[in-house]
Amino acid sequence: MDAYKSCTLCPRNCKIDRTQGKTGFCKETDQLRLAVACLHFGEEPPITVNNGSGTIFVTGCNLRCAFCQNYQISQCGMGKALNIEETVQIFFKLKEQGAENINIVTGSHAIPFFAKAIKQAKDAGLDLPICWNCSAYESVEALEMLKGLVDIWLPDLKTLNPMMSEAVFKAADYPAAAKKAIRWMIKNTKSRFITVKDKTDPTQTNEKMLSGVIIRHLVMPGRLDDTTLTLDWLEKMTTLNPENTPCISLMMQYTPVSVDKSLFTAQELQQRETALAAFSNRLITKEEFQKAQELIQEHNFEYLFYQELEEDTEWLPDFTRPQPFSNELAKVVWHWTAK
């Protein structure tokens, strides 16, 4: 694909010829690699709904946060190369298992591939909403390739502090790039929901998102000032876009990750430790959780989700296992070790 020949798909503008097997910051060539496809039950309620989100975890990442819980696939290359036809087959396998949508996680470095795969799947009759689950570190030019193909945008807005973004993922321009990308997503997507019966209790109903934007923000330990800055901007976005009002999802599950050091070079491990020193690498305290709740109440959000405080690490995934998650969190449909 021509877009990979001098790659400028994301704001890093590596200009690497990925078609010749070379890699830039994302560590990926022009081949798409996937790690896991599963029905995921841990997404926001309008995405999970009854049967779970058909979530596809893509190998590689153009941000590579030092604290990433999916580091085995985002940074260490776990995954299997698939062509467009094989990827489309996975879309349909997820549909057969009852997926509420197709949820593509960290596909920013593979946008041209997914644009073709999604179009091919829709032409073949796939009628599920397509979710683009990303870091928001994307160029508008690349997002234009997905216009009319993606129905639901799930961007993270990690921080609006350029010093923090430079320290943690070597991208001082992240705040400016992410805001530009999110504005584009909101502008080009109308919010649409339908009401469906609850599978376990037919007397109850659930809201299912068919299209729209859910902006996620992970509360970082010791960095509540950054969360305040982010919420202030998000409130402005919801006020300016009454017809395409985005949902806000405040995540409280920051968890320190013990990495397998054998998967990294000594230099990479040192860089990781330096990055993690930019904040308190620990669980959120009860006091911080309470303060985050107070911040929510200070802002006027029409659609808001937030997680309860998570005080253990049992939910962290391990992508070397055929079931990387707890059985309650996900049902695996395909794994990268599958033959």
C-alpha positions in Angstrom: 0.0 0.0 0.0 1.4 3.4 -1.0 0.8 5.0 2.4 3.4 2.7 3.9 6.2 3.6 1.5 7.1 6.8 3.3 5.0 6.5 6.4 3.3 9.6 7.7 0.2 7.9 9.0 0.6 9.3 12.5 2.0 12.5 13.9 5.5 10.9 14.4 6.0 11.1 10.6 8.8 8.5 10.6 8.8 8.5 6.7 10.0 4.8 6.9 9.4 2.6 3.9 7.5 -0.1 5.7 6.9 -2.0 2.4 10.6 -3.0 2.5 10.4 -4.6 6.0 11.7 -1.5 7.7 10.0 -0.2 10.9 9.5 3.2 12.6 8.3 4.0 16.1 5.4 1.6 16.0 7.8 -1.3 15.2 5.6 -2.7 12.4 6.1 -3.2 8.7 3.3 -3.0 6.2 2.1 -6.5 7.4 -0.8 -6.5 9.8 -0.4 -8.6 12.9 -3.1 -9.5 15.3 -2.9 -10.9 18.8 -6.4 -11.8 20.0 -10.0 -11.5 19.0 -12.6 -12.0 21.7 -16.0 -11.0 23.1 -15.0 -8.4 25.7 -17.2 -7.6 28.6 -15.2 -4.8 30.1 -16.0 -1.9 27.8 -18.5 0.9 28.5 -22.1 -0.3 28.8 -23.3 0.9 25.4 -20.4 -1.0 23.8 -20.5 -4.2 25.8 -24.4 -4.3 25.9 -25.5 -7.9 26.3 -23.1 -10.1 24.3 -19.8 -8.2 24.6 -17.8 -6.2 22.2 -16.0 -8.0 19.4 -12.6 -6.8 20.3 -9.5 -7.3 18.1 -6.1 -6.5 19.6 -3.6 -5.3 17.0 0.2 -5.8 17.4 2.3 -2.7 17.6 1.5 0.9 18.7 2.5 4.4 17.7 2.5 5.6 21.3 3.9 2.8 23.4 3.1 4.2 26.8 5.6 3.1 29.5 2.6 1.9 31.7 0.8 -0.1 29.0 -0.9 -3.2 30.3 -0.9 -4.7 26.8 2.9 -4.2 26.4 3.5 -7.7 25.2 1.6 -6.9 22.0 1.9 -3.1 21.8 5.7 -3.1 22.3 7.1 -6.6 22.2 5.7 -7.9 18.9 3.4 -10.8 20.0 1.1 -11.5 17.2 0.5 -13.2 13.9 0.5 -11.8 10.4 -2.8 -12.0 8.6 -4.0 -10.8 5.2 -7.2 -8.9 4.6 -9.3 -12.0 3.8 -8.2 -13.7 7.1 -9.0 -10.5 9.0 -12.4 -10.2 7.5 -13.0 -13.9 8.5 -12.3 -12.9 12.1 -14.8 -10.1 11.8 -17.5 -12.6 10.8 -16.4 -15.1 13.5 -17.0 -12.5 16.1 -20.4 -11.7 14.6 -21.3 -15.4 14.7 -20.5 -15.5 18.4 -23.0 -12.7 19.0 -20.6 -9.6 19.1 -22.4 -6.3 19.5 -19.8 -4.6 17.3 -16.3 -5.0 15.9 -13.8 -3.1 18.2 -10.4 -2.6 16.7 -7.7 -1.8 19.4 -4.6 0.2 18.5 -4.8 0.0 14.8 -3.6 3.5 14.1 -0.4 2.4 12.3 -2.5 0.1 10.1 -5.3 2.4 9.0 -4.9 1.7 5.2 -5.2 -2.0 5.9 -8.2 -1.7 8.0 -9.9 0.7 5.6 -9.8 -2.0 3.0 -10.7 -4.8 5.4 -13.7 -2.9 6.8 -15.0 -2.0 3.4 -14.6 -5.6 2.2 -16.5 -6.9 5.2 -19.3 -4.4 4.8 -19.6 -5.2 1.1 -19.9 -8.9 2.2 -22.8 -8.2 4.5 -21.2 -7.3 7.9 -23.8 -5.1 9.6 -22.2 -4.5 13.0 -21.0 -1.1 14.1 -17.3 -0.7 13.7 -15.4 0.8 16.7 -12.1 2.5 16.4 -10.3 2.1 19.8 -7.2 4.3 19.8 -4.9 6.6 21.6 -6.1 9.7 19.6 -2.5 10.2 18.4 -3.6 10.2 14.8 -3.4 12.5 11.9 -6.7 13.9 10.4 -5.4 12.8 7.0 -5.2 9.2 8.1 -8.6 9.4 9.8 -10.1 10.5 6.5 -9.4 7.0 5.2 -11.8 5.7 7.8 -14.6 8.2 7.1 -17.8 6.4 6.4 -16.4 3.1 7.5 -16.0 3.6 11.3 -19.2 4.1 13.3 -18.0 4.5 16.8 -14.8 6.3 17.9 -13.2 5.3 21.3 -10.2 7.6 21.6 -8.2 7.9 24.8 -7.3 11.4 25.8 -4.4 10.5 28.0 -3.1 14.0 29.0 -3.2 17.6 27.9 0.1 18.3 29.6 2.9 18.3 27.0 5.6 17.7 29.6 3.8 14.6 30.8 3.3 13.3 27.3 7.0 13.9 26.4 8.1 12.1 29.5 5.9 9.1 29.3 5.6 8.4 25.6 8.0 10.7 23.8 5.4 12.9 22.2 5.3 16.5 23.4 2.9 17.2 20.5 0.4 14.6 21.8 -2.1 17.1 23.4 -2.3 19.2 20.2 -2.6 16.1 17.9 -5.1 14.3 20.1 -7.4 17.4 20.4 -7.3 17.9 16.6 -8.2 14.2 16.0 -11.0 14.2 18.6 -12.5 17.3 17.1 -12.5 15.6 13.7 -14.2 12.5 15.2 -16.9 14.6 16.9 -17.5 16.7 13.8 -17.9 13.7 11.5 -20.1 11.4 13.8 -23.6 11.8 15.0 -24.6 10.1 18.2 -27.2 7.3 17.7 -28.5 4.8 20.3 -31.1 2.2 20.4 -32.8 0.5 23.3 -32.5 -3.3 23.7 -33.8 -5.7 26.2 -31.4 -6.9 28.9 -30.4 -10.6 28.2 -30.4 -11.6 31.8 -33.5 -9.7 32.8 -36.0 -9.0 30.0 -37.9 -6.5 32.2 -34.9 -4.2 32.0 -33.4 -2.4 29.0 -29.9 -1.4 27.9 -28.7 1.5 25.6 -26.7 0.3 22.6 -24.5 2.8 20.7 -24.8 2.5 16.9 -22.6 5.5 16.2 -20.9 8.3 18.2 -17.8 9.2 20.2 -16.7 8.0 23.7 -13.7 9.8 25.0 -11.7 8.0 27.6 -9.4 9.4 30.2 -7.2 7.4 32.5 -6.8 9.0 35.9 -3.1 8.8 36.7 -1.9 8.5 40.3 -0.5 11.7 41.7 -1.6 13.7 38.6 -5.1 14.9 39.4 -4.2 18.4 38.1 -3.8 16.8 34.6 -7.2 15.2 35.0 -8.7 18.6 35.8 -7.1 20.1 32.7 -8.5 17.3 30.6 -12.0 17.5 32.0 -12.1 21.2 31.5 -11.4 20.8 27.8 -13.8 17.8 27.4 -16.6 19.9 29.0 -16.0 22.6 26.4 -16.2 20.0 23.6 -19.5 18.7 24.8 -20.9 22.2 25.1 -19.7 23.2 21.6 -21.2 20.0 20.0 -24.8 19.7 21.3 -25.9 17.5 18.3 -22.9 15.2 18.4 -22.4 15.2 22.1 -19.6 12.8 23.0 -19.7 10.5 26.0 -17.0 10.8 28.6 -15.5 7.7 30.3 -13.3 8.3 33.3 -11.1 5.3 34.0 -9.8 4.6 37.5 -8.0 1.3 37.0 -4.4 2.5 36.7 -2.3 -0.5 37.7 1.5 -0.9 37.9 2.7 -3.5 35.4 5.5 -5.9 36.1 7.0 -6.6 32.7 8.9 -9.6 31.4 12.3 -8.1 31.2 13.5 -10.7 28.8 11.3 -9.0 26.1 13.2 -5.7 26.3 16.7 -4.5 25.7 18.6 -2.9 28.6 18.2 0.5 26.9 14.4 0.0 26.6 14.2 -1.0 30.3 16.1 2.1 31.3 13.9 4.3 29.2 10.8 2.7 30.7 12.0 3.4 34.3 12.8 7.0 33.4 9.3 7.4 31.9 7.6 5.9 35.0 9.5 8.3 37.2 7.3 11.1 35.8 4.4 10.1 38.0 3.6 7.9 41.0 3.6 4.3 39.6 1.0 2.9 42.0 -2.7 2.2 42.4 -5.1 5.1 42.7 -5.8 5.8 46.4 -9.2 6.0 47.9 -8.6 9.7 48.5 -7.7 10.3 44.8 -10.8 8.3 43.8 -13.0 10.5 46.0 -11.3 13.6 44.5 -11.9 12.4 41.0 -15.6 11.9 41.8 -15.7 15.5 43.1 -14.1 16.7 39.9 -16.8 14.9 37.9 -19.5 16.7 39.8 -17.9 20.0 39.1 -18.3 19.4 35.4 -21.5 19.3 33.3 -21.4 16.1 31.3 -24.7 14.7 29.8 -23.2 11.2 29.2 -20.6 10.0 31.6 -19.2 6.7 32.7 -16.7 6.1 35.4 -15.2 3.0 36.9 -15.2 1.9 40.5 -11.8 1.8 42.3 -9.8 -1.3 41.3 -7.5 -2.4 44.1 -6.0 -5.6 42.7 -4.0 -6.7 39.6 -5.7 -10.0 38.8 -7.4 -8.6 35.7 -4.1 -7.7 33.9 -3.9 -9.7 30.7 -1.1 -12.1 29.7 -1.1 -12.5 25.9 1.1 -15.7 26.0 -2.0 -17.5 27.3 -4.7 -18.7 24.9 -7.1 -17.0 27.3 -5.2 -13.7 28.2 -8.0 -12.4 30.4 -10.2 -13.7 33.2 -13.1 -15.8 31.9 -15.5 -13.2 33.3 -13.9 -10.5 31.3 -13.6 -12.1 27.8 -14.5 -15.0 25.6 -11.6 -15.7 23.1 -12.6 -16.4 19.5 -9.1 -16.3 18.0 -5.6 -16.2 19.4 -2.3 -15.4 17.7 -0.9 -18.9 18.5 -3.8 -20.6 16.7 -2.8 -22.7 13.7 
